Amino acid sequence: MDQKVRDYIDKYGVTEETRRFLEKTPKMYIGGEWLFASSGKTISVEEPSTGAELTHIPAATVEDVDRAVAAARQAFAEGEWSDMKAAQRERILRRIADLLEQNTQTIAEIESIDAGKAITGCIAVDVAGSIDLLHYMAGWPTKIEGATRPASLEGENFAYTLKEPVGVVGAIVPWNWPLNMAIWKIAAPLAAGCTLVVKPAQLTSLSLLFFAELCEQAGLPPGVLNIVTGSGRLVGEHLARHPGVSKISFTGSTEVGRQVGKSAMDHVAHVTLELGGKSPMIAFEDADVQRIVDATQASIFFNAGQVCSAGSRLYVQESIYEEVVRAVSERANAMKHSPGLDPESEIGPVISRSQFDSICDYIEIGKQEGAEVVCGGEALDRDGYFIRPTLLGRTTNAMRVVQEEIFGPVLVVQAFKDEAEAVKLANDNEYGLAASVFTRDISRAHRVAKAMEAGTVWINTHDMVDTILPFGGYKNSGIGKDLGPEQLEHFLETKSVWLLM
Ligand code: NAD
């Protein structure tokens, strides 16, 4: 660990457990064993607020992936998890959730240091949301059931369905919510009785490795959850095309998702793809302006804008355009920039040098395209990857900054005349992950919600997520759903059984 990172950690202080974990050289978790990569190679990981080295993670090889898939297949075949009594499976899942809750501060600190995220958000959203989801999915195993169906054919027939786990799940996770997105991928398949191989993003593997320690303590049998770390190109790609994997559950960019989907189809695996977004917010003239400001804080300026469903395009009815732009930019300008471990941090660094460069490039593209920089529009002059919350005004749908996912704290704003124009502008995009509408007119709110081409629509808020409601994209934002009972179904096969009596 670089001295700059040590100084940063000492300045804010962390638990003894966090120190213990960060001082160890990370190992992967395969078949219940903690292992280095078979090649002995590692990948350096940076701490985003200093840009200095935090640790090295194992650079898994294809042989390591094969070993992890073999361990998951063996565990599935032996049935210690898939055939375990449903009530016992529930108990272990709840134990994992309880251990996660007891270790909230530690895992939040690990996440904050590894991903640059604000510690308050890590505790309140990343970890709390993960605990809730584990408890929610822990409630399902005893309720998974088939059905008897009245057959119409001649003779005495008895026909029914059985629900069975799909088998080994390959899960691939992004870096913007490293723990939380991993739990979104892990909780449902575990509830269904599947076994898994999970690949975290190479920038942010630590919280998931810590989580695996908790699973081990909770009594999850060896081989049920396996974690391989390393690059997407090598480890992710090999996992996606592995014939031993029955289901691929991917969260990440649309570009990579397309390739992962094709690889999975080579061996006809089930696929869920949770992909990118460029979600519109529509603000009508009767809207509560404070609600719009709060929504920008909770989405496009939260987590430094690295939020898949962030409201990144704001369409405002022309009569309130100036008022909304002023209110949003005043709040954005007042946000406290500081490293994630600072409990007062409102906006931390973005994840990496390449993400920082890409966001800065987009801001320049926006300027060249003729957008007005209302606030921000530049990086902070300090170590690490800090970018000011940026509002680009008077944009048009023809601009790249309006059509493409920037994945940083950059909001584009433009005016509209009436409802028909707002809906047309909002739907004019390749993505369809989420959308929101701000109005006091209840009929209009529901009318616009129905008209939106998006998997989730919020009314007078943005980016509320709960375990009970499915989350997933329309159009190029994905296939399938995470969360809710809909997600559990993705990890179950339905077998029809027929008896002629
Ligand atoms: P990414 O697509 O670059 O990487 C996602 C994961 O895929 C990582 O683990 C990566 O190592 C792996 N990967 C990379 N190349 C691969 C390949 N060729 N084969 C297999 N795996 C490969 O995405 P990212 O930059 O980590 O995350 C940001 C993206 O994720 C954004 O587009 C964001 O909108 C999206 N996202 C979507 C959701 C959602 O629920 N829809 C949630 C979070 C993030």
Boltz pocket constraint, residues with backbone or C-beta under 6 A from the ligand:
constraints:
  - pocket:
      binder: B
      contacts: [[A, 172], [A, 173], [A, 174], [A, 175], [A, 176], [A, 177], [A, 181], [A, 199], [A, 200], [A, 201], [A, 202], [A, 230], [A, 231], [A, 232], [A, 233], [A, 235], [A, 236], [A, 237], [A, 238], [A, 240], [A, 251], [A, 252], [A, 253], [A, 254], [A, 256], [A, 257], [A, 259], [A, 260], [A, 274], [A, 275], [A, 276], [A, 277], [A, 307], [A, 308], [A, 309], [A, 405], [A, 407], [A, 433], [A, 472], [A, 473], [A, 477], [A, 478]]
      max_distance: 6.0
